Amino acid sequence: MEAQEEKEAQVAAWLKKIFGDHPIPQYEVNPRTTEILHHLSERNRVRDRDVCLVIEDLKQKASEYESEVTVSHWDI
């Protein structure tokens, strides 16, 4: 049962992060809803990680492009 309580705590923390200062909508806390919300929170975490990787990649490409433009500008 400890795993269930741990999932409930993770779901509660995730919902608090998602809703921020807004109240978390009431939901029935039971094994099924906890499992569904836990699954969603895990997918959300993975998606957030992937988005961060894309953002960092785009920042790096932009920096490289900017460096190339600066070098090309001096060649003119």
CNS distance restraints for C-alpha pairs under 8 A (distance, minus, plus):
assign (resid   1 and name CA) (resid   5 and name CA) 6.51 0.50 0.50
assign (resid   2 and name CA) (resid   6 and name CA) 6.14 0.50 0.50
assign (resid   3 and name CA) (resid   7 and name CA) 6.18 0.50 0.50
assign (resid   4 and name CA) (resid   8 and name CA) 6.19 0.50 0.50
assign (resid   4 and name CA) (resid  31 and name CA) 7.25 0.50 0.50
assign (resid   4 and name CA) (resid  34 and name CA) 7.98 0.50 0.50
assign (resid   5 and name CA) (resid   9 and name CA) 6.21 0.50 0.50
assign (resid   6 and name CA) (resid  10 and name CA) 6.21 0.50 0.50
assign (resid   7 and name CA) (resid  11 and name CA) 6.05 0.50 0.50
assign (resid   7 and name CA) (resid  34 and name CA) 6.89 0.50 0.50
assign (resid   7 and name CA) (resid  35 and name CA) 7.64 0.50 0.50
assign (resid   7 and name CA) (resid  38 and name CA) 6.43 0.50 0.50
assign (resid   8 and name CA) (resid  12 and name CA) 6.10 0.50 0.50
assign (resid   8 and name CA) (resid  34 and name CA) 6.04 0.50 0.50
assign (resid   8 and name CA) (resid  38 and name CA) 7.78 0.50 0.50
assign (resid   9 and name CA) (resid  13 and name CA) 6.17 0.50 0.50
assign (resid  10 and name CA) (resid  14 and name CA) 6.09 0.50 0.50
assign (resid  10 and name CA) (resid  38 and name CA) 7.29 0.50 0.50
assign (resid  11 and name CA) (resid  15 and name CA) 6.05 0.50 0.50
assign (resid  11 and name CA) (resid  34 and name CA) 7.06 0.50 0.50
assign (resid  11 and name CA) (resid  37 and name CA) 6.32 0.50 0.50
assign (resid  11 and name CA) (resid  38 and name CA) 5.60 0.50 0.50
assign (resid  11 and name CA) (resid  41 and name CA) 6.86 0.50 0.50
assign (resid  12 and name CA) (resid  16 and name CA) 6.14 0.50 0.50
assign (resid  13 and name CA) (resid  17 and name CA) 6.25 0.50 0.50
assign (resid  14 and name CA) (resid  18 and name CA) 6.15 0.50 0.50
assign (resid  14 and name CA) (resid  41 and name CA) 6.47 0.50 0.50
assign (resid  15 and name CA) (resid  19 and name CA) 5.99 0.50 0.50
assign (resid  15 and name CA) (resid  24 and name CA) 6.75 0.50 0.50
assign (resid  16 and name CA) (resid  20 and name CA) 5.60 0.50 0.50
assign (resid  16 and name CA) (resid  24 and name CA) 6.88 0.50 0.50
assign (resid  19 and name CA) (resid  23 and name CA) 6.77 0.50 0.50
assign (resid  19 and name CA) (resid  24 and name CA) 6.24 0.50 0.50
assign (resid  28 and name CA) (resid  33 and name CA) 6.95 0.50 0.50
assign (resid  29 and name CA) (resid  33 and name CA) 6.19 0.50 0.50
assign (resid  29 and name CA) (resid  34 and name CA) 6.30 0.50 0.50
assign (resid  30 and name CA) (resid  34 and name CA) 5.94 0.50 0.50
assign (resid  31 and name CA) (resid  35 and name CA) 5.97 0.50 0.50
assign (resid  32 and name CA) (resid  36 and name CA) 6.24 0.50 0.50
assign (resid  33 and name CA) (resid  37 and name CA) 6.02 0.50 0.50
assign (resid  34 and name CA) (resid  38 and name CA) 5.83 0.50 0.50
assign (resid  35 and name CA) (resid  39 and name CA) 6.07 0.50 0.50
assign (resid  36 and name CA) (resid  40 and name CA) 6.29 0.50 0.50
assign (resid  37 and name CA) (resid  41 and name CA) 6.06 0.50 0.50
assign (resid  38 and name CA) (resid  42 and name CA) 6.21 0.50 0.50
assign (resid  39 and name CA) (resid  43 and name CA) 6.28 0.50 0.50
assign (resid  40 and name CA) (resid  44 and name CA) 6.01 0.50 0.50
assign (resid  41 and name CA) (resid  45 and name CA) 6.11 0.50 0.50
assign (resid  42 and name CA) (resid  46 and name CA) 6.30 0.50 0.50
assign (resid  43 and name CA) (resid  47 and name CA) 6.08 0.50 0.50
assign (resid  44 and name CA) (resid  48 and name CA) 6.03 0.50 0.50
assign (resid  45 and name CA) (resid  49 and name CA) 6.22 0.50 0.50
assign (resid  46 and name CA) (resid  50 and name CA) 6.20 0.50 0.50
assign (resid  47 and name CA) (resid  51 and name CA) 6.10 0.50 0.50
assign (resid  48 and name CA) (resid  52 and name CA) 6.17 0.50 0.50
assign (resid  49 and name CA) (resid  53 and name CA) 6.34 0.50 0.50
assign (resid  50 and name CA) (resid  54 and name CA) 6.33 0.50 0.50
assign (resid  51 and name CA) (resid  55 and name CA) 6.13 0.50 0.50
assign (resid  52 and name CA) (resid  56 and name CA) 6.14 0.50 0.50
assign (resid  53 and name CA) (resid  57 and name CA) 6.12 0.50 0.50
assign (resid  54 and name CA) (resid  58 and name CA) 6.12 0.50 0.50
assign (resid  55 and name CA) (resid  59 and name CA) 6.16 0.50 0.50
assign (resid  56 and name CA) (resid  60 and name CA) 6.20 0.50 0.50
assign (resid  57 and name CA) (resid  61 and name CA) 6.19 0.50 0.50
assign (resid  58 and name CA) (resid  62 and name CA) 6.00 0.50 0.50
assign (resid  59 and name CA) (resid  63 and name CA) 6.14 0.50 0.50
assign (resid  60 and name CA) (resid  64 and name CA) 6.19 0.50 0.50
assign (resid  61 and name CA) (resid  65 and name CA) 6.00 0.50 0.50
assign (resid  62 and name CA) (resid  66 and name CA) 5.99 0.50 0.50
assign (resid  63 and name CA) (resid  67 and name CA) 6.17 0.50 0.50
assign (resid  64 and name CA) (resid  68 and name CA) 6.25 0.50 0.50
assign (resid  65 and name CA) (resid  69 and name CA) 6.17 0.50 0.50
assign (resid  66 and name CA) (resid  70 and name CA) 6.17 0.50 0.50
assign (resid  67 and name CA) (resid  71 and name CA) 6.23 0.50 0.50
assign (resid  68 and name CA) (resid  72 and name CA) 6.00 0.50 0.50
assign (resid  69 and name CA) (resid  73 and name CA) 5.91 0.50 0.50
assign (resid  70 and name CA) (resid  74 and name CA) 6.57 0.50 0.50
assign (resid  71 and name CA) (resid  75 and name CA) 6.61 0.50 0.50
assign (resid  72 and name CA) (resid  76 and name CA) 6.72 0.50 0.50
